[in-house]
Amino acid sequence: MHIIQFLTLYGVVCGHFQQHHPHVNHLQKRNAISNKSNPIATQVLIIGAGISGLEAARLLQKNGIKTLILEARNRTGGRIWSIHSKNGHILEMGASYIHGIYGSIPSGLLTNPIWDLTQEAKIRTHATKQKDFLGSYQIGDSISAIQSWFNEYMIFVREETRISSTNVSFGYYANLFAKQKNFTEEQQYAFTNYLHFFIGAVEGAELDAIGAKGYLDINSVHYGRNHIFSETGYMALTDYLAKDATDIRLKEVVVKIAYNEKSAEIETN
Ligand SMILES: Cc1cc2nc3c(=O)[nH]c(=O)nc-3n(C[C@H](O)[C@H](O)[C@H](O)COP(=O)(O)OP(=O)(O)OC[C@H]3O[C@@H](n4cnc5c(N)ncnc54)[C@H](O)[C@@H]3O)c2cc1C
């Protein structure tokens, strides 16, 4: 294993970023290995070139502070990763929605700052229609009927969890609710699909694995209106943030951080 100390500044940009930003190809990849007698220094070292690290670097650089980003993967973007299929579709492998546009986050009319960044970057986004969320799932009843079941169900779950001390799953309450409503098999199917989209898919877990009480305790701020990057993929935004952050090193996994009042030393593998 090589040990690298980052105490002198230089930039390396490669992988995804170089493919999409040929204008930075002129940056030379210099010998990345240094030793304690030849250290590499920077004012601020950022670990991770996800949206947080990239935006931090951008804001610091805007204020004249030198940054160096170390990223473990061979691309920027982190959990934002858009891939383009051969037949021209964009597949979002990570984030796809901006939740909360134009002050639509219900608690306090807030706007998601990602929306503001998207406007600044002049990236076109689109609203998603309710029916698009349901994709190929069959809906026997109209969307508005299912939405009103959903609203009723959430009130039901809130009330149940308020009087219960146990953290029972959304799936359990869904069955209970369906029985009370006397749903037909088809209605229950449509209702459960809706729950899968609005709770299961957002949380990345099956309804039976999400404790309703715990979820409602931490989810008091509900998402606002959504937009997606259907023309470019979400990575258009992280690429925008990355384009001026010239000191990004890919394939650098930070394995150790040691620091004192004067400095910090970072080791990568
Ligand atoms: C499937 C999925 C769907 C999602 N959908 C949405 C959505 O629709 N809307 C939404 O707003 N959010 C969504 N999210 C959440 C959103 O993607 C994340 O909140 C956001 O991307 C986090 O950004 P970040 O920069 O904080 O972290 P990350 O994107 O995780 O970036 C951290 C970076 O640090 C790097 N790193 C970690 N350890 C090291 C190390 N030791 N050395 C060097 N580098 C390291 C990682 O490789 C990574 O690139 C989704 C997430 C997933 C996974």
The ligand as a MOL file (V3000), in Angstrom:
LIG
                    3D

  0  0  0     0  0            999 V3000
M  V30 BEGIN CTAB
M  V30 COUNTS 53 58 0 0 0
M  V30 BEGIN ATOM
M  V30 1 C -31.1080 5.0640 -5.0690 0
M  V30 2 C -31.1340 6.4580 -4.4890 0
M  V30 3 C -32.1590 7.3240 -4.8130 0
M  V30 4 C -32.1870 8.6140 -4.2950 0
M  V30 5 N -33.1610 9.4770 -4.6860 0
M  V30 6 C -33.1220 10.7640 -4.3050 0
M  V30 7 C -34.0020 11.7130 -4.8800 0
M  V30 8 O -34.8370 11.3850 -5.7320 0
M  V30 9 N -33.9130 13.0120 -4.4660 0
M  V30 10 C -32.9920 13.3940 -3.5230 0
M  V30 11 O -32.9570 14.5760 -3.1780 0
M  V30 12 N -32.1160 12.5120 -2.9800 0
M  V30 13 C -32.1520 11.2140 -3.3770 0
M  V30 14 N -31.2310 10.3390 -2.8920 0
M  V30 15 C -30.2630 10.8310 -1.9130 0
M  V30 16 C -29.1490 11.6530 -2.6000 0
M  V30 17 O -28.6110 10.9230 -3.6800 0
M  V30 18 C -28.0650 11.9230 -1.5520 0
M  V30 19 O -28.6430 12.5660 -0.4370 0
M  V30 20 C -26.9540 12.8180 -2.0940 0
M  V30 21 O -26.5230 12.4370 -3.3870 0
M  V30 22 C -25.8170 12.7650 -1.0920 0
M  V30 23 O -24.7450 13.5720 -1.5640 0
M  V30 24 P -23.4230 13.6880 -0.7010 0
M  V30 25 O -22.4420 14.4410 -1.4980 0
M  V30 26 O -23.7550 14.1930 0.6430 0
M  V30 27 O -22.9530 12.1680 -0.4810 0
M  V30 28 P -22.4850 11.1180 -1.5940 0
M  V30 29 O -23.1640 11.3610 -2.8890 0
M  V30 30 O -22.6130 9.7800 -0.9710 0
M  V30 31 O -20.9570 11.4900 -1.8040 0
M  V30 32 C -19.9580 11.0540 -0.9320 0
M  V30 33 C -18.7500 10.7730 -1.7680 0
M  V30 34 O -17.6800 10.4570 -0.8920 0
M  V30 35 C -16.9290 9.4080 -1.4510 0
M  V30 36 N -16.2300 8.7430 -0.3450 0
M  V30 37 C -16.7780 8.0570 0.6690 0
M  V30 38 N -15.8140 7.5710 1.4640 0
M  V30 39 C -14.6440 7.9850 0.9520 0
M  V30 40 C -13.2710 7.7990 1.3330 0
M  V30 41 N -12.9180 7.1100 2.4120 0
M  V30 42 N -12.3050 8.3560 0.5530 0
M  V30 43 C -12.6370 9.0860 -0.5450 0
M  V30 44 N -13.9140 9.2780 -0.9380 0
M  V30 45 C -14.8960 8.7420 -0.2070 0
M  V30 46 C -17.9710 8.5470 -2.1140 0
M  V30 47 O -17.3920 7.7140 -3.1190 0
M  V30 48 C -18.9150 9.5850 -2.6900 0
M  V30 49 O -18.6080 9.9450 -4.0180 0
M  V30 50 C -31.1770 9.0370 -3.4000 0
M  V30 51 C -30.1380 8.1590 -3.0610 0
M  V30 52 C -30.1070 6.8900 -3.6040 0
M  V30 53 C -28.9630 5.9670 -3.2560 0
M  V30 END ATOM
M  V30 BEGIN BOND
M  V30 1 1 1 2
M  V30 2 1 2 3
M  V30 3 2 2 52
M  V30 4 2 3 4
M  V30 5 1 4 5
M  V30 6 1 4 50
M  V30 7 2 5 6
M  V30 8 1 6 7
M  V30 9 1 6 13
M  V30 10 2 7 8
M  V30 11 1 7 9
M  V30 12 1 9 10
M  V30 13 2 10 11
M  V30 14 1 10 12
M  V30 15 2 12 13
M  V30 16 1 13 14
M  V30 17 1 14 15
M  V30 18 1 14 50
M  V30 19 1 15 16
M  V30 20 1 16 17
M  V30 21 1 16 18
M  V30 22 1 18 19
M  V30 23 1 18 20
M  V30 24 1 20 21
M  V30 25 1 20 22
M  V30 26 1 22 23
M  V30 27 1 23 24
M  V30 28 2 24 25
M  V30 29 1 24 26
M  V30 30 1 24 27
M  V30 31 1 27 28
M  V30 32 2 28 29
M  V30 33 1 28 30
M  V30 34 1 28 31
M  V30 35 1 31 32
M  V30 36 1 32 33
M  V30 37 1 33 34
M  V30 38 1 33 48
M  V30 39 1 34 35
M  V30 40 1 35 36
M  V30 41 1 35 46
M  V30 42 1 36 37
M  V30 43 1 36 45
M  V30 44 2 37 38
M  V30 45 1 38 39
M  V30 46 1 39 40
M  V30 47 2 39 45
M  V30 48 1 40 41
M  V30 49 2 40 42
M  V30 50 1 42 43
M  V30 51 2 43 44
M  V30 52 1 44 45
M  V30 53 1 46 47
M  V30 54 1 46 48
M  V30 55 1 48 49
M  V30 56 2 50 51
M  V30 57 1 51 52
M  V30 58 1 52 53
M  V30 END BOND
M  V30 END CTAB
M  END
